[in-house]
């Protein structure tokens, strides 16, 4: 049994991580200020003696009494709708929040795990993207608060490893989706599914030829736990190599949900990456991990969840 602090634990990805940790017998201290997380994501864990919830903003000083074996830092608004609404908070949680979490890990002699993102690659000029690629990011663009917050978070994580000897892990997630996503979060999978379930037009930016690689949440959590439990201390891509155009995703969602929706083409946002696919060589070699859930199966599960949420 380990005692693990999970920041952002009431969010989409964090809640699934808390659930898996508790299921395997670890004690979990979930820290979340509920700015984008939801109590509904974790309330099924409240009765479990292994689970504790703390309402706190990690951009402020963090202290957890008692022993701590791991700090898994997932706190960060990550949805496009948040970029316009709370850009300063996103920058603060990526910088001050990561610093505070690293300070806790250092003080407790705990392993530190950073949930970074494929957004550190920006609009990539190398395809697929290996961990050795330094990226193509616009530092002052409309998405920069998220991209640069994560790039800084990686930099300070490695500085704590080199200067303080903190045992660190860095995962770069690629377009994770699944149950518990916010219905209004602006991410492409949740947006398309909600629109399709309501038979509304599907909002496709540009001509839908930009590509993404979608990783179902169960695969993502399995990959992250293998990284956390292992010995590898360099960044690792966790995602799915199957690459789809946004138009292909929209058409698949319409078919899976048996929707009457039609495609609604809209102007392409500034700095929207034109392609995104992980090179999983390191994940396979170091973690023995690769995704197992195909897009259609994952979208079907996610659509069933949203249908229940919408009362359909």
Secondary structure, 3 states (H helix, E strand, C coil): CCEEEEECCCCHHHHHHHHHHHHCCCEEEEEECCCCCCHHHCHHHCCCCCEEEEECCCCCCCCCCCCCCEEEECCCCCCHHHHHHCHHHHHHHHHHHHHHHHHHHHHHCCEEEEEEEHHHHECCCCCCECCCCCCECCCCCCCHHHHHHHHHHHHHHHHHHHHHCCCEEEEEECCEECCCCCCCCCCHHHHHHHHHHCCCCEEEECCCCCEEECEEHHHHHHHHHHHHHCCCCCCEEECCCCEEEHHHHHHHHHHHCCCCCCEEEECCCCCCCCCCCECCHHHHHHHCCCCCCCHHHHHHHHHHHHHHHHCC
